[in-house]
């Protein structure tokens, strides 16, 4: 089960609809076009089109699974007492006093440019259930980082 926001769920549904209604017919047309070019045993265009279709179907199936396992979180019922999924956490890196803000989201919603990190990342895991004022040491690939939680909000 994957907890996510309504916005994240809606994006998954829209992407699935696009893949099924736009990309799938394109893939079928590419296969038909390649098939019309003759001998299939030596037709690399046909093989490539079939492979692209298989990747598309795999992506569609993964999206369907993610949608079926999604549990939409009612943000109005979330607390700001401690860090949890959909918490926006403002923190300070204790080593260099740099301020940073991340929102903890489901894996499918993660987007670092938007400040959204997956709940499965080491930083998110280290922050879960912590409170404002807590200082946490988190092991990351480059070593250990020490963070102080300054503020927890829910958007």
BELHU-V199322 format. One record per pair of residues at least 12 apart in sequence whose ideal C-beta (glycine too) atoms are under 8 Angstrom apart, sorted by the first residue. I is the first residue (numbers start at 0). J is the second residue. D is the distance in whole Angstrom. If there is no record, write none. Layout:
i: [I I]
j: [J J]
d: [D D]
This chain:
i: [0 0 0 1 1 1 1 1 1 1 2 2 2 2 2 2 2 2 3 3 3 3 3 3 3 3 4 4 4 4 4 4 4 5 6 7 7 7 7 8 8 8 10 11 11 11 11 11 12 14 15 15 15 15 18 18 18 18 19 22 23 23 26 26 26 26 27 29 29 29 30 30 30 30 32 33 33 33 65 69 72 72 74 74 77 78 79 79 79 80 80 81 81 81 81 82 82 82 82 82 82 82 82 83 83 83 84 84 84 84 85 85 85 85 85 86 86 86 86 86 86 87 87 87 87 87 87 87 88 88 88 88 88 88 88 88 89 89 89 89 89 90 90 90 90 90 91 91 91 92 92 92 93 93 93 93 94 94 98 100 101 101 101 101 101 102 102 102 102 103 103 103 103 103 103 103 104 104 104 105 105 106 106 121 121 121 121 122 122 122 122 124 125 125 125 126 126 129 130 130 131 131 131 131 132 132 133 133 134 134 134 135]
j: [68 69 70 65 68 69 70 105 106 107 69 70 71 72 84 85 105 118 69 70 71 72 104 105 107 108 71 72 74 85 104 105 108 71 108 104 105 107 108 66 69 71 108 62 65 66 69 107 66 62 59 62 63 66 55 58 59 62 59 55 55 59 48 51 52 55 52 48 51 52 45 48 49 52 48 45 47 48 107 105 84 85 153 154 153 153 151 152 153 130 151 128 129 130 151 103 126 127 128 129 130 148 151 103 127 128 103 104 105 118 102 103 104 153 154 102 103 126 151 152 153 100 101 102 151 152 153 154 100 101 102 103 126 148 150 151 148 149 150 151 152 126 146 147 148 149 146 147 149 144 145 146 134 145 146 147 144 145 149 114 114 115 116 122 123 114 115 116 154 115 116 117 118 123 126 127 116 117 118 117 118 118 119 137 138 139 140 137 139 144 146 137 137 138 146 146 148 148 148 151 148 149 150 151 147 148 147 148 146 147 148 148]
d: [5 8 5 6 6 6 7 5 7 7 8 5 8 5 5 8 6 8 6 7 6 7 7 4 7 6 7 6 7 6 7 8 7 5 8 7 6 6 4 7 5 5 8 6 6 5 7 6 6 6 7 4 7 7 7 6 5 7 6 6 6 7 7 6 4 5 7 4 7 8 7 4 6 6 8 4 8 5 6 8 6 6 5 7 5 8 5 6 6 7 8 5 6 5 7 7 4 6 6 5 8 7 6 7 7 7 6 7 7 5 7 7 7 6 8 7 5 8 5 7 6 7 7 5 7 5 7 6 7 6 8 7 6 6 7 6 8 5 4 8 8 8 5 6 5 6 7 5 6 6 7 6 7 4 7 6 7 6 8 6 6 7 5 7 7 6 5 7 7 8 6 8 5 5 7 8 7 7 7 7 6 7 6 6 6 5 8 6 7 8 8 8 3 8 8 7 7 6 7 8 5 7 6 6 7 7 7 5 7 5 8 7]
